[in-house]
Amino acid sequence: MSVARVLDEITAKDIPAVWEIEQASFSVPWRRDSFVSALERPTSIFLALRQLDELIGYSLSWVVADELHILKVAVRAGHRRQGLAKQLLAETMRRAVERRVATAWLEVRPSNVAARALYQALGFRETYVRRKYYTDNNEDAIILVRVFQPGDAF
C-alpha cells in the first residue's frame, strides 16, 4: 500500500521543517529568515511535498521577468532517491510556464552527480562554469539552463 503524498505551497508553519531539512541537506545552509522572507515575495514559487502531514521536501524558485531561477530543492533524508525532487521541480516548472516563463536557470556543484543527472533528465543543459563559486570549499558551479517550448509537459 502506497502512502499519499501532497504537493502544495509552503506556509509560515512549514518554516521550522524547511529549516531542519535545509540544515541537513546543505553544507552552507541558507538562514532561516531567508525562507521567511521568500514567503512574502510575490515572485516566489515555494513548494512543499508532504506525506502524512509531514514535510518531506521543498523547492524554492523566483520568477524574474521571463526567467525562472531555481534556488533550492531538498528532500528529507530517508525519502531521497524516490523521484521526489523531480516531482517538486516538474511542478515548479509547470507553474513557471503558467507565468509565461521562457527559461529556467540553476547552478550545481560538479561533485553533485545525482543532482546533475536529475537536471539532465528534466531537460537542462550545461552552459558555463563559475569558478570557485561555493564558499565552503571553493568548488566551481556549473550553470544550467532549460528553455521551455510550446507544449512542454511536466
C-alpha positions as CSV (number, residue, x, y, z in Angstrom):
1,M,0.0,0.0,0.0
2,S,1.4,3.4,-1.0
3,V,1.2,6.4,1.2
4,A,-0.4,9.5,-0.4
5,R,1.8,12.5,-1.0
6,V,0.6,16.0,-1.4
7,L,2.3,18.8,-3.3
8,D,1.2,22.3,-2.3
9,E,2.6,25.7,-1.2
10,I,4.9,26.3,1.8
11,T,3.2,28.3,4.6
12,A,4.7,30.0,7.6
13,K,4.0,27.0,9.8
14,D,6.3,24.9,7.5
15,I,9.4,27.1,8.0
16,P,10.7,25.1,11.0
17,A,10.6,21.8,8.9
18,V,12.1,23.6,5.9
19,W,14.9,24.9,8.1
20,E,15.5,21.4,9.5
21,I,15.8,19.8,6.0
22,E,17.9,22.7,4.8
23,Q,20.5,22.3,7.6
24,A,20.7,18.5,7.0
25,S,21.0,18.9,3.2
26,F,23.5,21.7,2.5
27,S,27.0,22.4,3.8
28,V,26.2,26.1,3.6
29,P,22.5,26.4,4.5
30,W,20.5,29.5,4.0
31,R,19.5,31.5,7.0
32,R,16.0,30.7,8.4
33,D,14.9,34.3,7.8
34,S,15.7,34.0,4.1
35,F,12.9,31.4,3.9
36,V,10.5,33.6,5.9
37,S,11.1,36.5,3.5
38,A,10.6,34.2,0.5
39,L,7.0,33.7,1.7
40,E,6.4,37.4,1.2
41,R,7.9,37.6,-2.3
42,P,5.2,37.6,-5.0
43,T,7.8,36.2,-7.4
44,S,8.4,33.1,-5.3
45,I,7.4,29.6,-6.2
46,F,7.8,27.9,-2.8
47,L,6.5,24.4,-2.8
48,A,6.0,21.7,-0.2
49,L,5.9,17.9,-0.6
50,R,4.0,16.3,2.3
51,Q,3.5,12.7,3.3
52,L,1.1,12.0,6.2
53,D,1.2,15.7,7.1
54,E,5.0,15.7,7.4
55,L,7.0,18.0,5.2
56,I,9.4,15.7,3.3
57,G,10.7,18.1,0.7
58,Y,10.6,21.6,-0.6
59,S,11.7,23.7,-3.5
60,L,12.1,27.5,-3.8
61,S,12.4,29.4,-7.0
62,W,11.9,33.0,-8.1
63,V,10.4,34.3,-11.3
64,V,12.3,37.3,-12.6
65,A,10.9,38.8,-15.8
66,D,10.6,35.8,-18.1
67,E,13.2,33.6,-16.3
68,L,12.8,31.0,-13.5
69,H,15.7,30.9,-11.1
70,I,15.7,27.6,-9.2
71,L,17.4,28.3,-5.8
72,K,16.6,25.4,-3.6
73,V,15.5,21.8,-3.8
74,A,15.8,19.4,-0.9
75,V,14.3,16.2,0.3
76,R,14.4,14.8,3.8
77,A,16.9,12.0,4.4
78,G,15.1,8.7,4.3
79,H,12.9,9.9,1.4
80,R,15.6,10.5,-1.2
81,R,16.1,8.6,-4.4
82,Q,12.4,8.2,-4.9
83,G,11.8,10.8,-7.6
84,L,10.5,13.4,-5.1
85,A,12.9,16.2,-6.2
86,K,11.8,15.5,-9.7
87,Q,8.2,16.0,-8.7
88,L,8.9,19.2,-7.0
89,L,10.9,20.6,-10.0
90,A,8.3,19.5,-12.5
91,E,5.5,21.3,-10.6
92,T,7.8,24.3,-10.2
93,M,8.4,24.4,-14.0
94,R,4.7,23.9,-14.7
95,R,3.8,26.8,-12.6
96,A,6.5,29.0,-14.1
97,V,5.3,28.3,-17.6
98,E,1.8,29.4,-16.5
99,R,3.5,32.7,-15.6
100,R,4.9,32.9,-19.1
101,V,8.5,32.0,-18.2
102,A,10.8,31.2,-21.2
103,T,13.8,29.7,-19.5
104,A,14.9,28.2,-16.2
105,W,18.4,28.6,-14.6
106,L,20.2,27.0,-11.8
107,E,23.7,26.2,-10.5
108,V,25.0,22.9,-9.3
109,R,28.3,21.6,-7.9
110,P,30.3,19.4,-10.3
111,S,30.5,16.8,-7.4
112,N,26.7,16.5,-7.1
113,V,26.4,13.7,-9.6
114,A,22.8,12.8,-8.6
115,A,21.5,16.3,-9.0
116,R,23.3,16.7,-12.3
117,A,21.6,13.6,-13.6
118,L,18.2,14.8,-12.4
119,Y,18.6,18.1,-14.1
120,Q,19.7,16.5,-17.3
121,A,16.7,14.2,-17.2
122,L,14.5,17.3,-16.9
123,G,16.0,18.9,-20.0
124,F,18.6,21.2,-18.5
125,R,21.9,21.7,-20.3
126,E,25.2,22.9,-19.0
127,T,26.1,26.4,-20.3
128,Y,29.2,27.6,-18.4
129,V,31.1,27.4,-15.2
130,R,31.5,29.9,-12.4
131,R,34.9,29.3,-10.9
132,K,35.3,28.9,-7.1
133,Y,31.6,29.8,-6.6
134,Y,30.9,27.8,-3.4
135,T,32.4,29.4,-0.3
136,D,32.8,26.3,1.8
137,N,35.3,24.6,-0.4
138,N,35.9,26.9,-3.4
139,E,34.2,24.3,-5.7
140,D,33.0,25.6,-9.1
141,A,29.4,25.9,-10.0
142,I,28.0,24.6,-13.3
143,I,25.3,26.9,-14.6
144,L,22.4,25.0,-16.3
145,V,19.6,26.3,-18.4
146,R,16.3,24.8,-19.6
147,V,14.5,26.5,-22.5
148,F,10.7,26.0,-22.4
149,Q,9.0,25.0,-25.6
150,P,5.3,25.3,-26.5
151,G,3.5,22.1,-25.4
152,D,6.1,21.1,-22.8
153,A,4.6,18.6,-20.3
154,F,6.0,18.2,-16.9
